[in-house]
Amino acid sequence: MSETSTCREPLRLMAVHAHPDDESSKGAATMARYAAEGVQVLVVTCTGGERGDILNPAMDRPEIKADLAAVRMQEMARAREILGVDQRWLGFVDSGLPEGDPLPPLPEGCFGLQPIEVASEPLVRAVREFRPHVILTYDENGGYPHPDHIMTHKVSVEAFDAAGDPDRYPGAGAPWQPLKLYYHMTFHQDRYLAEHKAMLDAGLESPYEEMLKRWQDRPLKWEITTKVPCADYFDLRDQALIAHATQIDPNGPFFACPTDLRRKAWPTEDYHLARSLVDTELPEDDLFAGVHEVQEKVCLP
């Protein structure tokens, strides 16, 4: 056996999310695919989702509301089992989604109000312990402007930049430098146009028409650089979503387009490559493009 084949370490992917259920609505099929292929995948969940609304009418019951934090932990355990990934809680408290005009202040002590160094230290520690080659997160708007999503972006960028620097967060473990940082580009006009057309062509009523009207003349802020083929794992993605029963209505919009049509209409999950310390050619179809080559160079005798 050659030295090259014996010294290569497993690839590792970390996905940083704000709440339990975010991992199943953004990038879940990608993670399930890579996990099935032998990649080590870790979901990092920043908060417990304690202040989330119950969005599934079937779960809007007094006993669920009375212990929502514990219920959401149980849902997360089931979802990670379905996807075949590991998961780690950072332990911060959900900020909730403020509503009103003017917006009310965020609750004291919540994730969205933490100083960046305090919010980032547990993630830096997780990066140094898990040693991911690739990190997935949200863009600076959080995908949508929830304070926890925006803070998740901030701590992910901070951890990507700081984890490899021995002078930063010196008490958080031995330095490790991730090689690539991606933003989720899950919900965008082209995908829903394709699914809308597929449903109409199949003689089905599409629920996307009004949503697509709102998206007109709103170009993507970030270019889609990377499309990961993962249609074979859409069923697992759906199962993981449904596991988050307090958040996901199985009769809701996530499942409006039948899975077989989604596979044909848009068989990828999509990303923007925000940072890369390896050479790669765009567009990509693999989050580890460029990482394989670095490993091979390191392993050469």
PAZAPA-4460 file (N, C-alpha, C; in steps of 0.05 Angstrom, whole numbers, plus 32768, in hexadecimal, padded with zeros to 4 digits):
% residues 301
    n_x    n_y    n_z   ca_x   ca_y   ca_z    c_x    c_y    c_z   seq   type   mol
   8011   7FE8   8000   8000   8000   8000   8012   8019   8000     1      M     A
   800B   802C   7FEF   801C   8044   7FED   8019   8056   8005     2      S     A
   802D   8068   8008   802B   807C   801E   8013   808E   8019     3      E     A
   800E   8095   8000   7FF8   80A7   7FFA   7FDD   809C   8004     4      T     A
   7FD9   8082   8000   7FBF   8076   8008   7FBC   8073   8026     5      S     A
   7FD3   806F   8034   7FD1   806A   8050   7FCF   8083   8061     6      T     A
   7FD9   809A   8057   7FDB   80B1   8068   7FC3   80C4   8065     7      C     A
   7FB2   80C0   8051   7F9B   80D2   804D   7F87   80D0   8064     8      R     A
   7F80   80E6   8070   7F6C   80E6   8086   7F50   80EA   807A     9      E     A
   7F3C   80E3   808A   7F21   80E7   8080   7F1B   8105   807B    10      P     A
   7F0A   810A   8067   7F01   8125   8064   7EEC   812C   8079    11      L     A
   7EEB   8146   8081   7ED9   814E   8097   7ECA   8167   808E    12      R     A
   7EB0   8167   8093   7E9E   817D   808C   7E90   8186   80A5    13      L     A
   7E90   81A0   80AB   7E81   81AC   80C1   7E6C   81BF   80B6    14      M     A
   7E53   81BC   80C0   7E3E   81CE   80B9   7E34   81DC   80D2    15      A     A
   7E36   81F7   80D2   7E2F   8207   80EA   7E13   8212   80E6    16      V     A
   7E02   820D   80F8   7DE6   8215   80F6   7DDC   8223   8110    17      H     A
   7DC8   8233   810C   7DBE   8243   8123   7DAC   8233   8136    18      A     A
   7D9A   8223   812A   7D86   8215   813A   7D83   81F8   8131    19      H     A
   7D78   81E7   8142   7D71   81CC   8139   7D5A   81CF   8124    20      P     A
   7D5D   81C2   810E   7D4C   81C1   80F6   7D5A   81D0   80DF    21      D     A
   7D6B   81E4   80E5   7D79   81F2   80CF   7D8A   81DE   80BF    22      D     A
   7D96   81CB   80CC   7DA8   81B8   80BE   7D99   81A7   80AB    23      E     A
   7D7F   81A3   80B0   7D6F   8192   809E   7D61   81A1   8088    24      S     A
   7D60   81BB   808A   7D54   81CC   8074   7D6A   81D8   8062    25      S     A
   7D83   81D7   806A   7D98   81E3   805B   7DB0   81D0   805A    26      K     A
   7DB5   81C3   8043   7DCC   81B2   8040   7DCA   8196   804A    27      G     A
   7DB2   818D   8051   7DAF   8173   805D   7DB6   815C   804A    28      A     A
   7DAD   815E   8031   7DB3   8149   801D   7DD1   8148   8017    29      A     A
   7DDD   815F   8017   7DFA   8160   8013   7E08   8151   8029    30      T     A
   7E01   8157   8042   7E0E   814A   8059   7E09   812C   8058    31      M     A
   7DF0   8124   8052   7DEA   8107   8052   7DFA   80F9   803C    32      A     A
   7DFE   8106   8025   7E0E   80FA   8010   7E2A   80F7   8018    33      R     A
   7E37   810C   8023   7E52   810A   802B   7E56   80F6   8042    34      Y     A
   7E44   80F5   8055   7E46   80E2   806B   7E45   80C6   8060    35      A     A
   7E33   80C1   804D   7E31   80A6   8041   7E4B   809F   8032    36      A     A
   7E59   80B3   8028   7E72   80AE   8019   7E8B   80AC   802C    37      E     A
   7E87   80AE   8046   7E9C   80AB   8058   7EA8   80C4   8063    38      G     A
   7E9D   80DB   805C   7EA7   80F4   8067   7E9C   80F7   8084    39      V     A
   7EAD   8101   8096   7EA4   8106   80B1   7E95   8121   80B1    40      Q     A
   7E7C   8121   80B9   7E6B   8139   80B8   7E62   8140   80D4    41      V     A
   7E66   8159   80DC   7E5D   8163   80F6   7E4B   817B   80F2    42      L     A
   7E33   817A   80FD   7E22   8191   80FF   7E27   819F   811A    43      V     A
   7E2C   81B9   8119   7E2E   81C9   8132   7E15   81DA   8134    44      V     A
   7E07   81D7   814A   7DEE   81E6   814E   7DF2   81FB   8164    45      T     A
   7DF0   8214   815D   7DF8   822A   816F   7DE5   822D   8186    46      C     A
   7DCB   822A   8182   7DB7   822E   8197   7DA4   8216   8199    47      T     A
   7D94   8215   81AE   7D81   8200   81B1   7D66   8204   81A4    48      G     A
   7D63   821B   8197   7D49   8221   818A   7D32   8224   819E    49      G     A
   7D39   822D   81B7   7D25   822E   81CC   7D0E   8242   81C6    50      E     A
   7D14   8257   81B7   7CFF   826B   81B2   7CF2   8268   8197    51      R     A
   7CF6   8252   818A   7CEA   824E   8170   7CCB   824A   8173    52      G     A
   7CBD   8253   815F   7CA0   824E   815E   7C9B   8231   8157    53      D     A
   7C84   8227   815F   7C7B   820C   8156   7C6C   8210   813C    54      I     A
   7C78   8206   8126   7C6E   820C   810B   7C5D   81F5   80FF    55      L     A
   7C5B   81DF   810E   7C4B   81C9   8105   7C33   81C7   8117    56      N     A
   7C1B   81CD   810D   7C03   81CD   811D   7BFF   81B3   812E    57      P     A
   7C08   819D   8123   7C04   8184   8132   7C15   8182   814B    58      A     A
   7C29   8193   814D   7C3B   8193   8165   7C35   81AB   8177    59      M     A
   7C22   81BB   8171   7C1B   81D2   8181   7C0A   81CA   8199    60      D     A
   7C17   81BD   81AC   7C0A   81B2   81C3   7C17   81BC   81DD    61      R     A
   7C08   81BE   81F3   7C13   81C9   820C   7C2C   81BB   8215    62      P     A
   7C2C   81A0   8214   7C42   8191   821F   7C5C   8195   820E    63      E     A
   7C58   819B   81F4   7C6F   81A1   81E3   7C7A   81BC   81EA    64      I     A
   7C68   81D0   81EC   7C71   81EB   81F3   7C7F   81EC   820E    65      K     A
   7C76   81DB   8221   7C81   81DB   823C   7C9E   81D3   823D    66      A     A
   7CA7   81C3   822A   7CC3   81B9   822A   7CCE   81BA   820E    67      D     A
   7CCC   81D0   8201   7CD3   81D2   81E5   7CF1   81CD   81E1    68      L     A
   7D02   81D6   81F3   7D1F   81D3   81F0   7D26   81B5   81EF    69      A     A
   7D1A   81A5   8201   7D20   8188   8202   7D15   817A   81E9    70      A     A
   7CFE   8183   81E0   7CF2   8177   81C8   7D03   817C   81B0    71      V     A
   7D0D   8194   81AE   7D1E   819B   8196   7D38   818C   8197    72      R     A
   7D43   8186   81AF   7D5B   8176   81B1   7D55   8159   81A7    73      M     A
   7D3E   814F   81AE   7D37   8134   81A5   7D33   8133   8187    74      Q     A
   7D27   8148   817C   7D24   8149   815F   7D3F   814A   8151    75      E     A
   7D52   815A   815C   7D6C   815B   8150   7D7A   8140   8151    76      M     A
   7D77   8132   8166   7D84   8117   8168   7D7A   8105   8152    77      A     A
   7D60   8106   814D   7D55   80F5   8138   7D5E   80FE   811C    78      R     A
   7D5F   8118   8118   7D68   8122   80FD   7D85   811B   80F7    79      A     A
   7D96   811E   810B   7DB2   8117   8106   7DB6   80FA   8101    80      R     A
   7DA6   80E9   810E   7DA7   80CC   8109   7D9E   80C6   80EC    81      E     A
   7D8A   80D3   80E3   7D80   80CF   80C7   7D95   80D7   80B3    82      I     A
   7DA2   80ED   80B8   7DB6   80F7   80A5   7DD1   80E9   80A7    83      L     A
   7DD6   80DB   80BD   7DEF   80CD   80C0   7E06   80DF   80C8    84      G     A
   7E00   80F4   80D7   7E15   8108   80DE   7E17   8109   80FC    85      V     A
   7E2D   8115   8105   7E30   811B   8121   7E27   8138   8126    86      D     A
   7E23   813F   813F   7E18   815A   8145   7E22   8163   8160    87      Q     A
   7E26   817D   8163   7E30   8189   817C   7E21   81A3   8181    88      R     A
   7E18   81A6   819A   7E0B   81BE   81A3   7E20   81D2   81AE    89      W     A
   7E1D   81EB   81A6   7E2E   8200   81B2   7E23   820B   81CC    90      L     A
   7E09   8208   81D0   7DFE   820E   81EA   7DF3   822B   81EE    91      G     A
   7DF1   823A   81D9   7DE7   8255   81DB   7DC8   8255   81DB    92      F     A
   7DBC   826A   81E5   7D9F   826C   81E7   7D94   827B   81CF    93      V     A
   7D7F   826F   81C3   7D71   827A   81AC   7D69   8297   81B1    94      D     A
   7D6D   82A8   819D   7D66   82C4   819F   7D49   82CA   8199    95      S     A
   7D3C   82B7   818C   7D21   82BC   8182   7D22   82CF   816A    96      G     A
   7D0C   82D1   815C   7D0A   82E3   8145   7CF9   82FB   814C    97      L     A
   7D06   8312   8151   7CF6   832A   815A   7CE3   8333   8144    98      P     A
   7CCC   833B   814D   7CB7   8345   813A   7CAB   835F   8145    99      E     A
   7CA3   8370   8133   7C97   8389   813B   7CA6   83A1   812F   100      G     A
   7C9A   83B8   8131   7CA6   83D1   8127   7CA2   83E7   813B   101      D     A
   7CB6   83EF   814A   7CD2   83E5   8147   7CD6   83C9   8153   102      P     A
   7CEC   83BC   814B   7CF1   83A1   8155   7CF8   83A2   8173   103      L     A
   7CEE   838F   8182   7CF5   838F   819F   7D12   8386   81A2   104      P     A
   7D1E   838C   81B9   7D3A   8384   81BE   7D3B   8365   81C1   105      P     A
   7D52   835A   81BB   7D56   833E   81BE   7D58   8337   81DC   106      L     A
   7D50   831E   81E3   7D51   8316   81FF   7D6D   8315   820A   107      P     A
   7D70   831E   8223   7D8A   831F   8230   7D96   8303   8230   108      E     A
   7DB0   8302   822A   7DBF   82E9   822B   7DBD   82D7   8213   109      G     A
   7DAD   82E0   81FF   7DA9   82CE   81E7   7DC2   82CE   81D5   110      C     A
   7DC2   82BC   81C2   7DD9   82B8   81B0   7DDF   82D1   81A0   111      F     A
   7DC9   82DE   8197   7DCD   82F6   8186   7DDA   830E   8193   112      G     A
   7DDB   830E   81AE   7DE6   8324   81BD   7E02   831E   81C8   113      L     A
   7E0D   8306   81C3   7E27   82FF   81CE   7E3D   830F   81C0   114      Q     A
   7E51   8317   81CF   7E69   8322   81C2   7E75   830D   81AF   115      P     A
   7E81   8316   8199   7E8A   8303   8185   7E9E   82EF   8190   116      I     A
   7EAF   82F8   81A2   7EC3   82E6   81AD   7EB6   82D0   81BE   117      E     A
   7EA2   82D8   81CD   7E94   82C4   81DD   7E84   82B0   81CC   118      V     A
   7E76   82BB   81B8   7E66   82A9   81A6   7E78   8297   8195   119      A     A
   7E90   82A0   818F   7EA1   8291   817C   7EB2   827C   818A   120      S     A
   7EB9   8280   81A4   7ECC   826E   81B1   7EC4   8251   81B0   121      E     A
   7EAB   824A   81B6   7EA3   822E   81B4   7EA5   8223   8198   122      P     A
   7EA0   8233   8184   7EA2   8229   8168   7EBF   8226   8160   123      L     A
   7ED1   8239   8168   7EED   8235   8163   7EF7   821B   8170   124      V     A
   7EEE   8216   8188   7EF5   81FD   8196   7EEB   81E5   8186   125      R     A
   7ED3   81E6   817D   7EC8   81D0   816D   7ED7   81CB   8153   126      A     A
   7EDF   81E1   8146   7EEE   81DF   812D   7F09   81D2   8133   127      V     A
   7F16   81DA   8148   7F31   81CF   814F   7F2F   81B2   8157   128      R     A
   7F19   81AA   8163   7F16   818E   816B   7F0E   817C   8153   129      E     A
   7EFC   8186   8143   7EF2   8175   812D   7F04   8177   8114   130      F     A
   7F11   818D   8110   7F24   8193   80FA   7F17   8190   80DE   131      R     A
   7F02   819F   80D9   7EF5   819D   80BF   7F06   81A9   80A8   132      P     A
   7F04   819C   8091   7F10   81A8   8079   7EFE   81BD   806D   133      H     A
   7EE4   81BA   8070   7ED0   81CB   8065   7EBB   81D3   807A   134      V     A
   7EB3   81EC   807A   7E9E   81F6   808C   7E88   8202   807B   135      I     A
   7E6F   81FB   8082   7E57   8207   8076   7E4A   821A   808A   136      L     A
   7E40   8230   8080   7E32   8243   8092   7E20   8255   8081   137      T     A
   7E15   826A   808D   7E03   827C   807F   7E13   8295   8076   138      Y     A
   7E07   82A5   8064   7E13   82BE   805C   7E0E   82D3   8072   139      D     A
   7E17   82EC   806D   7E16   8300   8082   7DF9   8309   8089   140      E     A
   7DE6   8302   8078   7DCA   8307   807F   7DBD   82EF   808C   141      N     A
   7DCC   82DA   8091   7DC2   82C3   809E   7DB0   82B1   808E   142      G     A
   7DAE   82B6   8073   7D9B   82A9   8063   7D80   82B6   8065   143      G     A
   7D78   82BE   807D   7D62   82D1   8082   7D69   82DE   809C   144      Y     A
   7D5F   82F6   80A2   7D6B   8307   80B7   7D62   82FF   80D3   145      P     A
   7D66   82E6   80DB   7D62   82DE   80F6   7D7C   82E4   8105   146      H     A
   7D7A   82F0   811D   7D93   82F7   812B   7DA6   82E0   8130   147      P     A
   7D9B   82C8   8135   7DAC   82B1   8139   7DBA   82A8   8120   148      D     A
   7DAD   82AB   8109   7DB9   82A4   80F0   7DD0   82B8   80E9   149      H     A
   7DCB   82D1   80EE   7DE0   82E5   80E9   7DF8   82E0   80FC   150      I     A
   7DF3   82DA   8115   7E09   82D4   8127   7E17   82BA   811F   151      M     A
   7E08   82A7   8115   7E15   828E   810C   7E29   8294   80F5   152      T     A
   7E21   82A6   80E3   7E34   82AE   80CE   7E4D   82BB   80DB   153      H     A
   7E49   82CC   80EE   7E60   82DB   80F9   7E73   82C7   8107   154      K     A
   7E68   82B5   8117   7E7A   82A3   8126   7E87   828F   8113   155      V     A
   7E7A   8288   80FD   7E86   8275   80EA   7E9E   8282   80DC   156      S     A
   7E9B   829A   80D4   7EB1   82A8   80C7   7EC8   82AD   80DB   157      V     A
   7EC1   82B5   80F3   7ED5   82B9   8108   7EE4   829F   810D   158      E     A
   7ED6   8288   810F   7EE3   826F   8114   7EF4   8266   80FD   159      A     A
   7EEB   826A   80E5   7EFB   8263   80CD   7F15   8273   80CD   160      F     A
   7F14   828C   80D4   7F2C   829D   80D4   7F3E   8298   80EC   161      D     A
   7F32   8291   8103   7F42   8291   811C   7F4C   8275   8124   162      A     A
   7F3E   8260   811B   7F45   8245   8125   7F61   823C   811F   163      A     A
   7F6C   8246   8109   7F87   823F   8101   7F9D   8251   810D   164      G     A
   7F95   8265   811C   7FA8   8278   8127   7FAD   8272   8145   165      D     A
   7FC6   8269   814C   7FCB   8261   8168   7FC9   8278   817B   166      P     A
   7FCA   8291   8171   7FC9   82A8   8183   7FAC   82B0   818A   167      D     A
   7F99   82A5   817C   7F7D   82AC   8180   7F6F   8295   818F   168      R     A
   7F5F   829B   81A2   7F51   8287   81B2   7F65   8271   81BC   169      Y     A
   7F7A   8279   81CA   7F8F   8266   81D1   7F86   8250   81E3   170      P     A
   7F70   8253   81F1   7F67   823E   8203   7F53   822B   81F6   171      G     A
   7F4F   822D   81DB   7F3A   821E   81CE   7F45   8207   81BE   172      A     A
   7F5D   81FD   81C4   7F68   81E6   81B7   7F7E   81EC   81A3   173      G     A
   7F89   81D7   8197   7F9F   81DA   8184   7F94   81E5   816A   174      A     A
   7FA3   81F7   815C   7F99   8204   8144   7F93   81F0   812E   175      P     A
   7F7E   81F7   811F   7F77   81E8   8106   7F6B   81FC   80F3   176      W     A
   7F75   81FC   80DA   7F6B   820E   80C6   7F59   8200   80B2   177      Q     A
   7F3F   8205   80B2   7F2E   81FB   809C   7F36   8206   8081   178      P     A
   7F2F   81F9   806C   7F39   8200   8051   7F24   820F   8040   179      L     A
   7F0A   8209   8045   7EF5   8216   8035   7EDD   821D   8046   180      K     A
   7ED1   8234   8040   7EB9   823E   804E   7EA4   8243   8039   181      L     A
   7E8C   8238   803D   7E76   823B   802A   7E5E   8248   8038   182      Y     A
   7E4E   8257   8028   7E34   8260   8030   7E1E   824F   8023   183      Y     A
   7E0A   8248   8032   7DF3   823A   8026   7DE4   824D   8013   184      H     A
   7DDD   8242   7FFC   7DCD   8250   7FE8   7DB4   823F   7FE2   185      M     A
   7DA7   8237   7FF7   7D91   8223   7FF5   7D78   822D   7FE7   186      T     A
   7D70   8245   7FEE   7D56   824F   7FE5   7D5B   8266   7FD1   187      F     A
   7D58   8260   7FB8   7D5D   8274   7FA3   7D49   8271   7F8C   188      H     A
   7D47   8285   7F7C   7D32   8287   7F67   7D35   8271   7F53   189      Q     A
   7D4C   826B   7F49   7D4F   8257   7F34   7D46   823C   7F3D   190      D     A
   7D4C   8235   7F55   7D42   821B   7F5F   7D24   8219   7F5F   191      R     A
   7D17   822E   7F6A   7CFA   822D   7F6C   7CEC   8231   7F51   192      Y     A
   7CF9   823F   7F3F   7CEF   8240   7F24   7CEE   8224   7F17   193      L     A
   7D04   8216   7F1B   7D06   81FB   7F10   7CF1   81E8   7F1C   194      A     A
   7CED   81EA   7F36   7CD9   81D9   7F43   7CBD   81E1   7F3C   195      E     A
   7CB9   81FB   7F39   7C9F   8206   7F31   7C98   81FB   7F15   196      H     A
   7CAB   81FD   7F02   7CA6   81F3   7EE7   7CA1   81D5   7EE7   197      K     A
   7CB0   81C6   7EF7   7CAD   81A9   7EF8   7C91   81A2   7F01   198      A     A
   7C87   81B0   7F15   7C6C   81AA   7F1F   7C57   81B1   7F0A   199      M     A
   7C5A   81C7   7EFD   7C46   81CE   7EE8   7C47   81BB   7ED1   200      L     A
   7C5F   81B3   7EC9   7C62   819F   7EB3   7C56   8184   7EBA   201      D     A
   7C56   817E   7ED4   7C4A   8165   7EDD   7C2C   8167   7EE3   202      A     A
   7C20   817F   7EDD   7C04   8183   7EE1   7BFC   8188   7EFE   203      G     A
   7C10   8190   7F0E   7C0A   8196   7F2A   7C08   81B4   7F2F   204      L     A
   7BFA   81BB   7F44   7BF8   81D7   7F4C   7C11   81DE   7F5C   205      E     A
   7C1E   81F4   7F54   7C37   81FD   7F62   7C30   8213   7F76   206      S     A
   7C3C   8210   7F8E   7C38   8225   7FA2   7C4C   823C   7FA0   207      P     A
   7C5E   823B   7F8C   7C75   824D   7F8C   7C71   8267   7F7C   208      Y     A
   7C5A   826A   7F70   7C56   8281   7F5E   7C59   829B   7F6C   209      E     A
   7C4C   829F   7F83   7C4D   82B8   7F91   7C6A   82BD   7F9C   210      E     A
   7C76   82A8   7FA6   7C92   82AB   7FAF   7CA4   82B4   7F99   211      M     A
   7CA1   82A9   7F81   7CB2   82B0   7F6B   7CAE   82CC   7F62   212      L     A
   7C95   82D6   7F64   7C90   82F2   7F5E   7C9F   8305   7F70   213      K     A
   7CA1   82FD   7F8A   7CB0   830E   7F9D   7CCE   830E   7F97   214      R     A
   7CD7   82F9   7F8A   7CF4   82F7   7F84   7CFC   8305   7F6A   215      W     A
   7CE9   830E   7F5B   7CF0   831A   7F41   7D02   8333   7F46   216      Q     A
   7D16   8335   7F34   7D29   834B   7F36   7D38   834D   7F50   217      D     A
   7D3C   8336   7F5D   7D4C   8335   7F75   7D63   8321   7F71   218      R     A
   7D78   8329   7F64   7D8E   8317   7F5E   7D9B   830D   7F77   219      P     A
   7DA7   82F5   7F75   7DB6   82EA   7F8B   7DCD   82FC   7F93   220      L     A
   7DD1   8301   7FAC   7DE8   8311   7FB5   7E02   8302   7FB1   221      K     A
   7E01   82E7   7FB5   7E18   82D6   7FB3   7E15   82C3   7F9C   222      W     A
   7E29   82C1   7F8C   7E29   82AE   7F75   7E29   8291   7F80   223      E     A
   7E1A   8280   7F72   7E1B   8264   7F78   7E34   8259   7F6A   224      I     A
   7E47   8250   7F7A   7E60   8246   7F6F   7E62   8228   7F6F   225      T     A
   7E50   821B   7F7F   7E54   81FF   7F84   7E38   81F2   7F86   226      T     A
   7E34   81DE   7F75   7E1B   81CE   7F75   7E22   81B1   7F7A   227      K     A
   7E19   81A8   7F91   7E20   818C   7F9A   7E09   817A   7F92   228      V     A
   7E0D   8167   7F80   7DF8   8153   7F79   7DF1   8142   7F91   229      P     A
   7DD8   8142   7F99   7DD1   8132   7FB1   7DB4   812A   7FB0   230      C     A
   7DA8   8127   7F98   7D8C   8121   7F95   7D85   8106   7FA2   231      A     A
   7D98   80F3   7FA2   7D93   80D9   7FAD   7D8E   80DA   7FCB   232      D     A
   7D94   80F1   7FD7   7D92   80F4   7FF4   7D7B   8107   7FFC   233      Y     A
   7D6A   810F   7FE9   7D54   8121   7FEF   7D40   8113   8002   234      F     A
   7D3C   80F9   8000   7D2A   80EB   8012   7D34   80ED   802F   235      D     A
   7D4E   80EA   8033   7D59   80ED   804E   7D56   8109   8058   236      L     A
   7D5A   811D   8046   7D56   8139   804E   7D3A   813D   8057   237      R     A
   7D26   8133   8049   7D0B   8136   8051   7D05   8128   806B   238      D     A
   7D10   8110   806F   7D0C   8102   8089   7D17   8112   80A0   239      Q     A
   7D2F   811E   809C   7D3C   812D   80B1   7D2B   8146   80B7   240      A     A
   7D21   8153   80A3   7D0F   816A   80A7   7CF7   8163   80B7   241      L     A
   7CEA   814D   80AF   7CD2   8144   80BD   7CD7   813D   80DA   242      I     A
   7CF0   8134   80E0   7CF7   812E   80FB   7CF5   8146   810D   243      A     A
   7CF8   815E   8102   7CF5   8177   8112   7CD8   817E   8112   244      H     A
   7CC8   816E   811F   7CAB   8170   811D   7C9F   8189   8128   245      A     A
   7CAC   8196   813B   7CA2   81B0   8145   7CA5   81C6   8131   246      T     A
   7CB8   81C3   811E   7CBF   81D9   810C   7CB5   81D4   80EF   247      Q     A
   7CB0   81BB   80E8   7CAB   81B4   80CC   7C8F   81A6   80CA   248      I     A
   7C7E   81B3   80BB   7C64   81A7   80B5   7C67   8195   809D   249      D     A
   7C63   817B   809F   7C66   8169   8088   7C54   8170   8070   250      P     A
   7C40   8180   8075   7C2E   8189   8060   7C35   81A5   8056   251      N     A
   7C4C   81AF   805F   7C54   81CB   805A   7C63   81CE   8040   252      G     A
   7C6D   81E7   803C   7C7A   81EE   8022   7C94   81DF   801C   253      P     A
   7CA2   81D5   8030   7CBB   81C7   802B   7CB6   81AF   8019   254      F     A
   7C9E   81A4   801B   7C98   818B   800D   7C84   818E   7FF6   255      F     A
   7C80   81A7   7FED   7C6C   81AD   7FD9   7C72   819F   7FBF   256      A     A
   7C8C   819F   7FB7   7C94   8192   7F9E   7C9B   8175   7FA4   257      C     A
   7C8F   8162   7F96   7C95   8146   7F9B   7CB3   8140   7F97   258      P     A
   7CBD   812D   7FA7   7CDA   8128   7FA7   7CE4   8120   7F8C   259      T     A
   7CD5   810F   7F7D   7CE0   8107   7F63   7CE2   811E   7F50   260      D     A
   7CD0   8132   7F52   7CD3   8149   7F41   7CEA   815B   7F4A   261      L     A
   7CEE   815D   7F64   7D05   816D   7F6E   7D20   8161   7F65   262      R     A
   7D21   8147   7F65   7D3A   813A   7F5C   7D40   8141   7F3F   263      R     A
   7D2C   8143   7F2E   7D30   8149   7F12   7D34   8167   7F0E   264      K     A
   7D25   8177   7F1C   7D25   8194   7F17   7D3E   81A1   7F21   265      A     A
   7D47   8199   7F39   7D5E   81A6   7F46   7D6D   8192   7F58   266      W     A
   7D7E   8181   7F4C   7D8A   816B   7F5B   7DA2   8171   7F6C   267      P     A
   7DA6   818B   7F71   7DBE   8193   7F81   7DB6   81A4   7F99   268      T     A
   7DC9   81A6   7FAC   7DC7   81BB   7FC0   7DDE   81CE   7FBA   269      E     A
   7DDA   81E8   7FBF   7DEB   81FC   7FB3   7DF8   820E   7FC8   270      D     A
   7E10   8217   7FC1   7E21   8226   7FD4   7E31   823C   7FC6   271      Y     A
   7E3A   824F   7FD6   7E4D   8263   7FCD   7E67   825F   7FDC   272      H     A
   7E7D   825C   7FCD   7E97   8259   7FD9   7EA1   8274   7FE2   273      L     A
   7EA0   8278   7FFD   7EA7   8292   8008   7EC5   8295   800D   274      A     A
   7ED2   8280   8016   7EEF   8281   801B   7EFA   8266   8012   275      R     A
   7F12   8267   8007   7F20   824F   8000   7F3E   8253   8002   276      S     A
   7F4B   8240   8010   7F68   8241   8013   7F75   822B   8001   277      L     A
   7F65   8220   7FEF   7F6F   820C   7FDC   7F66   8215   7FC0   278      V     A
   7F75   820C   7FAC   7F6E   8212   7F91   7F56   8201   7F88   279      D     A
   7F43   820E   7F7B   7F2C   8200   7F71   7F21   820F   7F59   280      T     A
   7F14   8201   7F47   7F09   820E   7F2F   7EEB   8210   7F32   281      E     A
   7EE0   8227   7F2D   7EC4   822C   7F2E   7EB7   8229   7F12   282      L     A
   7E9F   821F   7F11   7E8E   8215   7F26   7E97   81F9   7F30   283      P     A
   7E8F   81F3   7F48   7E96   81D9   7F55   7E7D   81C7   7F57   284      E     A
   7E83   81AD   7F5A   7E6D   819B   7F61   7E74   818A   7F7A   285      D     A
   7E89   8194   7F88   7E93   8185   7FA0   7E9E   8199   7FB4   286      D     A
   7E94   8198   7FCC   7E9D   81AA   7FE1   7EBB   81A6   7FE7   287      L     A
   7EC5   818F   7FE1   7EE1   8189   7FE7   7EF3   818C   7FCE   288      F     A
   7EEA   8199   7FB9   7EFB   819E   7FA2   7F13   81AF   7FAC   289      A     A
   7F2B   81A5   7FA5   7F43   81B2   7FAD   7F4E   81A7   7FC7   290      G     A
   7F3D   819D   7FD8   7F46   8191   7FF1   7F52   8175   7FEC   291      V     A
   7F47   8166   7FDA   7F52   814C   7FD3   7F6F   814F   7FCA   292      H     A
   7F74   8163   7FB9   7F8E   8167   7FAE   7FA2   816F   7FC4   293      E     A
   7F9A   817F   7FD7   7FAC   8187   7FED   7FB3   816E   7FFD   294      V     A
   7FA0   815D   8003   7FA6   8145   8012   7FBA   8133   8003   295      Q     A
   7FB6   8131   7FE9   7FC9   8120   7FD9   7FE5   812B   7FDA   296      E     A
   7FE8   8146   7FD8   8002   8152   7FD9   800F   814D   7FF4   297      K     A
   7FFF   8150   8009   800A   814C   8024   8013   812F   8027   298      V     A
   8005   811D   801B   800B   8100   801F   8021   80F6   800D   299      C     A
   8029   8104   7FF9   803E   80FA   7FE7   8058   80F6   7FF6   300      L     A
   8067   80E0   7FF0   8080   80DB   7FFE   8095   80EF   7FF7   301      P     A
***
